[in-house]
């Protein structure tokens, strides 16, 4: 189990904003789940708010950064969209969610993605 705690950071980020970001993480996963795409497997997520603190709890997935197929793990420096079948599944989900494809990364090495770049797709180590 992985625990993510809402934490205030920087001079423009309040604790309220950090708590909302964790709630948005859960809501985004719920929207992807509602698309009923059998090719996408999502982690079990939940959030707990107790006495003004919010914790996002996630199952640990059998993935690693060397198995990244879609998205970016370094803020857009390296963008991956490697497997056409996976990209098609993502495009169908994005269409259901009314999300428009957009360029992520620079003009030469960037890719056209349908989901936010930090919505990563991995090939699981469990097959």
OpenMM code with the backbone's topology and positions (N, CA, C; nanometers):
from openmm import Vec3, app, unit

residues = "UNK UNK UNK UNK UNK UNK UNK UNK UNK UNK UNK UNK UNK UNK UNK UNK UNK UNK UNK UNK UNK UNK UNK UNK UNK UNK UNK UNK UNK UNK UNK UNK UNK UNK UNK UNK UNK UNK UNK UNK UNK UNK UNK UNK UNK UNK UNK UNK UNK UNK UNK UNK UNK UNK UNK UNK UNK UNK UNK UNK UNK UNK UNK UNK UNK UNK UNK UNK UNK UNK UNK UNK UNK UNK UNK UNK UNK UNK UNK UNK UNK UNK UNK UNK UNK UNK UNK UNK UNK UNK UNK UNK UNK UNK UNK UNK UNK UNK UNK UNK UNK UNK UNK UNK UNK UNK UNK UNK UNK UNK UNK UNK UNK UNK UNK UNK UNK UNK UNK UNK UNK UNK UNK UNK UNK UNK UNK".split()
positions = [
    Vec3(0.0842, -0.1178, 0.0000),
    Vec3(0.0000, 0.0000, 0.0000),
    Vec3(0.0885, 0.1238, 0.0000),
    Vec3(0.0509, 0.2199, -0.0812),
    Vec3(0.1226, 0.3461, -0.0915),
    Vec3(0.0353, 0.4552, -0.0322),
    Vec3(0.0929, 0.5395, 0.0544),
    Vec3(0.0198, 0.6499, 0.1155),
    Vec3(0.0770, 0.7810, 0.0646),
    Vec3(-0.0095, 0.8690, 0.0123),
    Vec3(0.0296, 1.0027, -0.0298),
    Vec3(-0.0405, 1.1017, 0.0612),
    Vec3(0.0363, 1.1873, 0.1276),
    Vec3(-0.0197, 1.2836, 0.2200),
    Vec3(-0.0289, 1.4205, 0.1531),
    Vec3(-0.1396, 1.4899, 0.1766),
    Vec3(-0.1517, 1.6273, 0.1284),
    Vec3(-0.0551, 1.7118, 0.2098),
    Vec3(0.0274, 1.7909, 0.1419),
    Vec3(0.1281, 1.8711, 0.2095),
    Vec3(0.1352, 2.0075, 0.1440),
    Vec3(0.1420, 2.1099, 0.2248),
    Vec3(0.1563, 2.2447, 0.1738),
    Vec3(0.2972, 2.2620, 0.1195),
    Vec3(0.3092, 2.3256, 0.0047),
    Vec3(0.4421, 2.3449, -0.0528),
    Vec3(0.4480, 2.4741, -0.1319),
    Vec3(0.5615, 2.5425, -0.1261),
    Vec3(0.5784, 2.6671, -0.2007),
    Vec3(0.4941, 2.7794, -0.1415),
    Vec3(0.5088, 2.8978, -0.1947),
    Vec3(0.4331, 3.0099, -0.1408),
    Vec3(0.3000, 3.0320, -0.2116),
    Vec3(0.2695, 2.9535, -0.3151),
    Vec3(0.1403, 2.9665, -0.3821),
    Vec3(0.0507, 2.8465, -0.3571),
    Vec3(0.0994, 2.7472, -0.2840),
    Vec3(0.0234, 2.6243, -0.2635),
    Vec3(-0.0198, 2.6155, -0.1174),
    Vec3(-0.1487, 2.6225, -0.0950),
    Vec3(-0.2002, 2.6106, 0.0407),
    Vec3(-0.2326, 2.4652, 0.0705),
    Vec3(-0.2600, 2.4349, 0.1955),
    Vec3(-0.2998, 2.2998, 0.2335),
    Vec3(-0.4304, 2.2637, 0.1653),
    Vec3(-0.5185, 2.3605, 0.1484),
    Vec3(-0.6458, 2.3368, 0.0794),
    Vec3(-0.6214, 2.2918, -0.0648),
    Vec3(-0.5269, 2.3572, -0.1335),
    Vec3(-0.4948, 2.3189, -0.2712),
    Vec3(-0.4343, 2.1796, -0.2760),
    Vec3(-0.3490, 2.1463, -0.1803),
    Vec3(-0.2881, 2.0133, -0.1768),
    Vec3(-0.3945, 1.9061, -0.1547),
    Vec3(-0.4902, 1.9337, -0.0675),
    Vec3(-0.5978, 1.8379, -0.0429),
    Vec3(-0.6855, 1.8205, -0.1669),
    Vec3(-0.7119, 1.9296, -0.2372),
    Vec3(-0.7910, 1.9218, -0.3601),
    Vec3(-0.7179, 1.8423, -0.4672),
    Vec3(-0.5855, 1.8568, -0.4752),
    Vec3(-0.5082, 1.7818, -0.5744),
    Vec3(-0.5212, 1.6317, -0.5506),
    Vec3(-0.5185, 1.5881, -0.4254),
    Vec3(-0.5355, 1.4463, -0.3961),
    Vec3(-0.6760, 1.3990, -0.4330),
    Vec3(-0.7762, 1.4814, -0.4063),
    Vec3(-0.9135, 1.4455, -0.4430),
    Vec3(-0.9282, 1.4361, -0.5951),
    Vec3(-0.8609, 1.5256, -0.6691),
    Vec3(-0.8665, 1.5206, -0.8156),
    Vec3(-0.8005, 1.3936, -0.8695),
    Vec3(-0.6953, 1.3474, -0.8026),
    Vec3(-0.6301, 1.2221, -0.8422),
    Vec3(-0.7303, 1.1067, -0.8359),
    Vec3(-0.8066, 1.1010, -0.7301),
    Vec3(-0.9082, 0.9967, -0.7151),
    Vec3(-1.0204, 1.0148, -0.8168),
    Vec3(-1.0677, 1.1369, -0.8355),
    Vec3(-1.1758, 1.1627, -0.9316),
    Vec3(-1.1351, 1.1282, -1.0745),
    Vec3(-1.0116, 1.1599, -1.1124),
    Vec3(-0.9649, 1.1251, -1.2459),
    Vec3(-0.9638, 0.9745, -1.2673),
    Vec3(-0.9216, 0.9010, -1.1668),
    Vec3(-0.9212, 0.7553, -1.1761),
    Vec3(-1.0633, 0.7011, -1.1869),
    Vec3(-1.1556, 0.7596, -1.1123),
    Vec3(-1.2954, 0.7157, -1.1196),
    Vec3(-1.3545, 0.7405, -1.2583),
    Vec3(-1.3197, 0.8531, -1.3207),
    Vec3(-1.3687, 0.8812, -1.4565),
    Vec3(-1.3124, 0.7822, -1.5576),
    Vec3(-1.1848, 0.7477, -1.5437),
    Vec3(-1.1261, 0.6467, -1.6330),
    Vec3(-1.1935, 0.5114, -1.6126),
    Vec3(-1.2209, 0.4773, -1.4892),
    Vec3(-1.2873, 0.3510, -1.4584),
    Vec3(-1.4279, 0.3464, -1.5171),
    Vec3(-1.4967, 0.4584, -1.5162),
    Vec3(-1.6332, 0.4656, -1.5679),
    Vec3(-1.6401, 0.4450, -1.7196),
    Vec3(-1.5288, 0.4522, -1.7886),
    Vec3(-1.5265, 0.4302, -1.9338),
    Vec3(-1.5363, 0.2826, -1.9698),
    Vec3(-1.5178, 0.1939, -1.8746),
    Vec3(-1.5318, 0.0488, -1.8939),
    Vec3(-1.4432, -0.0043, -2.0062),
    Vec3(-1.3195, 0.0417, -2.0119),
    Vec3(-1.2249, -0.0078, -2.1111),
    Vec3(-1.1503, -0.1263, -2.0513),
    Vec3(-1.1688, -0.2446, -2.1096),
    Vec3(-1.1103, -0.3682, -2.0544),
    Vec3(-0.9591, -0.3749, -2.0701),
    Vec3(-0.9007, -0.2891, -2.1546),
    Vec3(-0.7561, -0.2909, -2.1755),
    Vec3(-0.6796, -0.2107, -2.0703),
    Vec3(-0.7498, -0.1269, -1.9952),
    Vec3(-0.6850, -0.0434, -1.8938),
    Vec3(-0.7095, -0.1013, -1.7551),
    Vec3(-0.6031, -0.1114, -1.6784),
    Vec3(-0.6112, -0.1609, -1.5416),
    Vec3(-0.5622, -0.0498, -1.4497),
    Vec3(-0.6428, -0.0166, -1.3514),
    Vec3(-0.6156, 0.0978, -1.2652),
    Vec3(-0.5913, 0.0519, -1.1220),
    Vec3(-0.5152, 0.1312, -1.0455),
    Vec3(-0.4910, 0.0928, -0.9066),
    Vec3(-0.6154, 0.1123, -0.8204),
    Vec3(-0.6209, 0.0387, -0.7129),
    Vec3(-0.7243, 0.0598, -0.6124),
    Vec3(-0.6864, 0.1858, -0.5357),
    Vec3(-0.7764, 0.2841, -0.5311),
    Vec3(-0.7492, 0.4120, -0.4650),
    Vec3(-0.8590, 0.4438, -0.3656),
    Vec3(-0.8226, 0.5177, -0.2651),
    Vec3(-0.9196, 0.5717, -0.1709),
    Vec3(-0.8570, 0.6909, -0.1013),
    Vec3(-0.9385, 0.7788, -0.0483),
    Vec3(-0.8803, 0.8874, 0.0301),
    Vec3(-0.9535, 0.9005, 0.1615),
    Vec3(-0.8788, 0.9405, 0.2610),
    Vec3(-0.9297, 0.9546, 0.3965),
    Vec3(-0.9011, 1.0970, 0.4403),
    Vec3(-1.0018, 1.1646, 0.4935),
    Vec3(-0.9820, 1.2960, 0.5522),
    Vec3(-1.0136, 1.2850, 0.7010),
    Vec3(-0.9180, 1.3205, 0.7831),
    Vec3(-0.9335, 1.3082, 0.9277),
    Vec3(-0.8688, 1.4275, 0.9960),
    Vec3(-0.9483, 1.5021, 1.0688),
    Vec3(-0.9014, 1.6179, 1.1457),
    Vec3(-0.8200, 1.7159, 1.0613),
    Vec3(-0.8673, 1.7409, 0.9400),
    Vec3(-0.8023, 1.8393, 0.8541),
    Vec3(-0.6883, 1.7867, 0.7696),
    Vec3(-0.6589, 1.6586, 0.7782),
    Vec3(-0.5533, 1.5979, 0.6969),
    Vec3(-0.6153, 1.5026, 0.5973),
    Vec3(-0.5616, 1.4994, 0.4767),
    Vec3(-0.6114, 1.4080, 0.3747),
    Vec3(-0.4978, 1.3157, 0.3305),
    Vec3(-0.5306, 1.1885, 0.3189),
    Vec3(-0.4353, 1.0870, 0.2751),
    Vec3(-0.4967, 1.0125, 0.1574),
    Vec3(-0.4213, 0.9972, 0.0501),
    Vec3(-0.4621, 0.9149, -0.0633),
    Vec3(-0.3914, 0.7809, -0.0481),
    Vec3(-0.4682, 0.6736, -0.0499),
    Vec3(-0.4149, 0.5395, -0.0332),
    Vec3(-0.4270, 0.4686, -0.1677),
    Vec3(-0.3173, 0.4085, -0.2124),
    Vec3(-0.3144, 0.3409, -0.3422),
    Vec3(-0.2496, 0.2044, -0.3290),
    Vec3(-0.3019, 0.1088, -0.4032),
    Vec3(-0.2340, -0.0197, -0.4114),
    Vec3(-0.1047, -0.0006, -0.4896),
    Vec3(-0.0050, -0.0797, -0.4560),
    Vec3(0.1226, -0.0739, -0.5273),
    Vec3(0.1117, -0.1648, -0.6490),
    Vec3(0.1429, -0.1097, -0.7645),
    Vec3(0.1295, -0.1837, -0.8893),
    Vec3(0.2628, -0.2466, -0.9298),
    Vec3(0.2573, -0.3587, -1.0010),
    Vec3(0.3802, -0.4245, -1.0463),
    Vec3(0.4356, -0.3583, -1.1728),
    Vec3(0.4854, -0.2343, -1.1582),
    Vec3(0.5358, -0.1580, -1.2729),
    Vec3(0.6731, -0.1011, -1.2379),
    Vec3(0.7434, -0.0570, -1.3402),
    Vec3(0.8689, 0.0149, -1.3211),
    Vec3(0.8838, 0.1148, -1.4354),
    Vec3(0.9728, 0.2109, -1.4174),
    Vec3(0.9867, 0.3166, -1.5179),
    Vec3(1.0387, 0.2631, -1.6518),
    Vec3(1.1091, 0.1496, -1.6523),
    Vec3(1.1569, 0.0961, -1.7795),
    Vec3(1.0447, 0.0309, -1.8601),
    Vec3(0.9258, 0.0158, -1.8001),
    Vec3(0.8110, -0.0415, -1.8706),
    Vec3(0.7067, 0.0651, -1.9069),
    Vec3(0.7471, 0.1930, -1.9050),
    Vec3(0.6571, 0.3032, -1.9394),
    Vec3(0.6248, 0.2997, -2.0884),
    Vec3(0.4955, 0.2958, -2.1218),
    Vec3(0.4505, 0.2936, -2.2608),
    Vec3(0.3932, 0.4279, -2.3055),
    Vec3(0.3377, 0.5037, -2.2119),
    Vec3(0.2586, 0.6214, -2.2476),
    Vec3(0.2753, 0.7269, -2.1393),
    Vec3(0.2995, 0.8508, -2.1802),
    Vec3(0.3099, 0.9613, -2.0855),
    Vec3(0.4544, 0.9970, -2.0561),
    Vec3(0.4744, 1.0657, -1.9447),
    Vec3(0.6084, 1.1117, -1.9071),
    Vec3(0.6264, 1.0975, -1.7565),
    Vec3(0.7487, 1.0699, -1.7162),
    Vec3(0.7822, 1.0641, -1.5739),
    Vec3(0.8793, 1.1744, -1.5345),
    Vec3(0.9173, 1.2588, -1.6307),
    Vec3(1.0176, 1.3611, -1.6023),
    Vec3(0.9720, 1.5005, -1.6457),
    Vec3(0.8443, 1.5275, -1.6319),
    Vec3(0.7919, 1.6602, -1.6619),
    Vec3(0.7918, 1.6976, -1.8090),
    Vec3(0.7876, 1.6000, -1.8986),
    Vec3(0.7778, 1.6276, -2.0408),
    Vec3(0.9097, 1.6266, -2.1147),
    Vec3(1.0211, 1.6019, -2.0456),
    Vec3(1.1504, 1.5944, -2.1142),
    Vec3(1.1511, 1.4737, -2.2078),
    Vec3(1.1076, 1.3590, -2.1574),
    Vec3(1.0939, 1.2375, -2.2376),
    Vec3(0.9466, 1.2000, -2.2387),
    Vec3(0.8861, 1.1941, -2.3566),
    Vec3(0.7442, 1.1608, -2.3692),
    Vec3(0.7341, 1.0309, -2.4477),
    Vec3(0.6553, 0.9389, -2.3975),
    Vec3(0.6423, 0.8081, -2.4622),
    Vec3(0.4998, 0.7861, -2.5123),
    Vec3(0.4926, 0.7266, -2.6288),
    Vec3(0.3685, 0.6788, -2.6883),
    Vec3(0.4118, 0.5662, -2.7823),
    Vec3(0.4453, 0.4515, -2.7251),
    Vec3(0.5203, 0.3478, -2.7944),
    Vec3(0.4376, 0.2381, -2.8606),
    Vec3(0.3207, 0.2061, -2.8052),
    Vec3(0.2460, 0.0886, -2.8508),
    Vec3(0.1136, 0.1339, -2.9139),
    Vec3(0.0966, 0.1145, -3.0457),
    Vec3(-0.0247, 0.1623, -3.1139),
    Vec3(-0.1547, 0.1073, -3.0546),
    Vec3(-0.1561, -0.0192, -3.0116),
    Vec3(-0.2783, -0.0767, -2.9546),
    Vec3(-0.3167, -0.0065, -2.8251),
    Vec3(-0.2155, 0.0231, -2.7428),
    Vec3(-0.2419, 0.0940, -2.6169),
    Vec3(-0.2879, 0.2362, -2.6453),
    Vec3(-0.2251, 0.3008, -2.7413),
    Vec3(-0.2631, 0.4376, -2.7788),
    Vec3(-0.4073, 0.4431, -2.8278),
    Vec3(-0.4502, 0.3398, -2.8998),
    Vec3(-0.5886, 0.3335, -2.9460),
    Vec3(-0.6850, 0.3227, -2.8278),
    Vec3(-0.6515, 0.2403, -2.7294),
    Vec3(-0.7360, 0.2287, -2.6097),
    Vec3(-0.7454, 0.3620, -2.5372),
    Vec3(-0.6326, 0.4309, -2.5262),
    Vec3(-0.6301, 0.5623, -2.4614),
    Vec3(-0.7138, 0.6618, -2.5414),
    Vec3(-0.7028, 0.6586, -2.6732),
    Vec3(-0.7794, 0.7505, -2.7580),
    Vec3(-0.9296, 0.7271, -2.7425),
    Vec3(-0.9716, 0.6017, -2.7292),
    Vec3(-1.1146, 0.5726, -2.7102),
    Vec3(-1.1632, 0.6260, -2.5764),
    Vec3(-1.0836, 0.6103, -2.4720),
    Vec3(-1.1199, 0.6629, -2.3398),
    Vec3(-1.1251, 0.8155, -2.3443),
    Vec3(-1.0261, 0.8774, -2.4062),
    Vec3(-1.0228, 1.0241, -2.4157),
    Vec3(-1.1434, 1.0770, -2.4915),
    Vec3(-1.1852, 1.0056, -2.5954),
    Vec3(-1.3028, 1.0462, -2.6712),
    Vec3(-1.4277, 1.0410, -2.5827),
    Vec3(-1.4397, 0.9365, -2.5006),
    Vec3(-1.5539, 0.9269, -2.4092),
    Vec3(-1.5534, 1.0406, -2.3080),
    Vec3(-1.4347, 1.0851, -2.2683),
    Vec3(-1.4221, 1.1917, -2.1688),
    Vec3(-1.4162, 1.3307, -2.2322),
    Vec3(-1.4312, 1.3372, -2.3653),
    Vec3(-1.4268, 1.4635, -2.4400),
    Vec3(-1.2942, 1.5369, -2.4220),
    Vec3(-1.1846, 1.4614, -2.4250),
    Vec3(-1.0517, 1.5200, -2.4147),
    Vec3(-0.9880, 1.5256, -2.5532),
    Vec3(-0.9312, 1.6380, -2.5858),
    Vec3(-0.8724, 1.6602, -2.7173),
    Vec3(-0.7244, 1.6212, -2.7166),
    Vec3(-0.6764, 1.5523, -2.8218),
    Vec3(-0.5326, 1.5235, -2.8316),
    Vec3(-0.4523, 1.6537, -2.8354),
    Vec3(-0.3336, 1.6520, -2.7756),
    Vec3(-0.2506, 1.7711, -2.7678),
    Vec3(-0.1037, 1.7310, -2.7643),
    Vec3(-0.0172, 1.8219, -2.8053),
    Vec3(0.1272, 1.7945, -2.8060),
    Vec3(0.1827, 1.8103, -2.6650),
    Vec3(0.2651, 1.7116, -2.6273),
    Vec3(0.3347, 1.7150, -2.4993),
    Vec3(0.4836, 1.7062, -2.5283),
    Vec3(0.5610, 1.7964, -2.4712),
    Vec3(0.7048, 1.8010, -2.4972),
    Vec3(0.7353, 1.9041, -2.6041),
    Vec3(0.8585, 1.9038, -2.6513),
    Vec3(0.8977, 2.0046, -2.7506),
    Vec3(0.8492, 1.9656, -2.8908),
    Vec3(0.8659, 2.0560, -2.9853),
    Vec3(0.8129, 2.0355, -3.1204),
    Vec3(0.8795, 1.9207, -3.1950),
    Vec3(1.0051, 1.8927, -3.1673),
    Vec3(1.0771, 1.7901, -3.2424),
    Vec3(1.0613, 1.6504, -3.1830),
    Vec3(1.0731, 1.6385, -3.0520),
    Vec3(1.0698, 1.5052, -2.9911),
    Vec3(0.9412, 1.4778, -2.9136),
    Vec3(0.8529, 1.5763, -2.9049),
    Vec3(0.7276, 1.5585, -2.8323),
    Vec3(0.6328, 1.4642, -2.9053),
    Vec3(0.5286, 1.4248, -2.8367),
    Vec3(0.4279, 1.3331, -2.8924),
    Vec3(0.2898, 1.3953, -2.8758),
    Vec3(0.1958, 1.3462, -2.9546),
    Vec3(0.0560, 1.3851, -2.9406),
    Vec3(-0.0088, 1.2853, -2.8445),
    Vec3(-0.0551, 1.3331, -2.7306),
    Vec3(-0.1211, 1.2492, -2.6306),
    Vec3(-0.2658, 1.2923, -2.6152),
    Vec3(-0.3483, 1.2002, -2.5717),
    Vec3(-0.4908, 1.2285, -2.5523),
    Vec3(-0.5261, 1.2532, -2.4067),
    Vec3(-0.4440, 1.2059, -2.3154),
    Vec3(-0.4640, 1.2266, -2.1724),
    Vec3(-0.3567, 1.3210, -2.1214),
    Vec3(-0.3710, 1.3717, -1.9999),
    Vec3(-0.2625, 1.4525, -1.9439),
    Vec3(-0.1320, 1.3730, -1.9442),
    Vec3(-0.0212, 1.4402, -1.9617),
    Vec3(0.1074, 1.3713, -1.9733),
    Vec3(0.1434, 1.2938, -1.8473),
    Vec3(0.0934, 1.3377, -1.7308),
    Vec3(0.1269, 1.2660, -1.6077),
    Vec3(0.0344, 1.1465, -1.5838),
    Vec3(-0.0614, 1.1221, -1.6734),
    Vec3(-0.1426, 0.9994, -1.6688),
    Vec3(-0.0644, 0.8936, -1.7458),
    Vec3(0.0169, 0.8197, -1.6739),
    Vec3(0.1112, 0.7272, -1.7370),
    Vec3(0.0510, 0.5903, -1.7603),
    Vec3(0.0954, 0.5245, -1.8668),
    Vec3(0.0572, 0.3879, -1.8960),
    Vec3(0.1806, 0.2990, -1.8938),
    Vec3(0.1768, 0.1938, -1.8141),
    Vec3(0.2902, 0.1018, -1.8007),
    Vec3(0.2482, -0.0378, -1.8436),
    Vec3(0.3438, -0.1159, -1.8857),
    Vec3(0.3248, -0.2581, -1.9044),
    Vec3(0.3573, -0.3221, -1.7697),
    Vec3(0.2597, -0.3938, -1.7126),
    Vec3(0.2803, -0.4527, -1.5813),
    Vec3(0.3763, -0.5702, -1.5855),
    Vec3(0.4515, -0.5881, -1.4782),
    Vec3(0.5446, -0.6995, -1.4676),
    Vec3(0.4714, -0.8327, -1.4509),
    Vec3(0.3422, -0.8255, -1.4217),
    Vec3(0.2648, -0.9479, -1.3996),
    Vec3(0.1967, -0.9980, -1.5277),
    Vec3(0.2293, -0.9347, -1.6412),
    Vec3(0.1729, -0.9790, -1.7682),
    Vec3(0.0525, -0.9002, -1.8017),
] * unit.nanometer
topology = app.Topology()
chain = topology.addChain("A")
for resn in residues:
    res = topology.addResidue(resn, chain)
    for name in ("N", "CA", "C"):
        topology.addAtom(name, app.Element.getBySymbol(name[0]), res)
